[in-house]
């Protein structure tokens, strides 16, 4: 067992809580580093059209008929 795990288990035992509860509270209390950057390419191919997912069959059917 590493030092961090031993300290975590000792803290949980002192507080009569599970290690998971201690970790959950620690993560919830940690402010983080702000928002994570989005992966490259997100939004790069945005068409500007809404409803593509709902109309995909119509769009594909039309493209096939037009030979695209």
C-alpha positions in Angstrom: 0.0 0.0 0.0 1.3 3.4 -0.8 1.5 6.4 1.5 -1.5 8.2 0.0 -3.7 5.1 0.4 -2.6 4.6 4.0 -3.3 8.2 4.9 -6.7 8.0 3.2 -7.6 4.8 5.1 -6.5 6.3 8.4 -8.5 9.5 7.8 -11.6 7.4 6.9 -11.1 5.3 10.1 -10.8 8.4 12.3 -14.0 9.8 10.9 -15.8 6.4 10.9 -16.6 6.8 7.2 -15.8 4.7 4.2 -12.8 5.6 2.0 -15.3 6.2 -0.8 -17.2 8.8 1.2 -14.0 10.6 2.1 -12.9 10.6 -1.6 -16.4 11.8 -2.8 -16.3 14.7 -0.3 -12.7 15.6 -1.3 -13.6 15.7 -5.0 -16.8 17.7 -4.5 -14.8 20.3 -2.4 -12.0 20.6 -5.0 -12.5 23.7 -7.2 -10.7 22.1 -10.1 -8.8 24.1 -12.7 -11.8 25.6 -14.5 -13.2 24.2 -17.6 -11.2 21.7 -19.6 -10.4 22.8 -23.1 -12.5 21.1 -25.8 -10.7 18.5 -28.0 -9.4 19.8 -31.3 -12.0 19.7 -34.1 -15.1 20.2 -31.9 -17.3 22.5 -33.9 -14.9 22.7 -36.8 -17.4 21.1 -39.2 -20.5 22.9 -38.0 -22.9 23.2 -40.8 -25.1 26.0 -39.3 -28.2 23.9 -39.9 -30.3 22.6 -37.1 -32.3 19.5 -37.3 -29.8 17.4 -39.2 -30.1 14.4 -36.8 -33.9 14.5 -37.0 -33.9 14.8 -40.9 -31.0 12.6 -41.8 -33.1 10.1 -43.7 -34.7 12.8 -45.8 -31.3 14.5 -46.4 -29.6 11.2 -47.5 -32.6 10.2 -49.7 -32.4 13.5 -51.5 -28.6 13.3 -52.0 -28.9 9.8 -53.4 -31.6 10.9 -55.8 -29.5 13.8 -56.9 -26.5 11.5 -57.4 -24.3 13.1 -54.7 
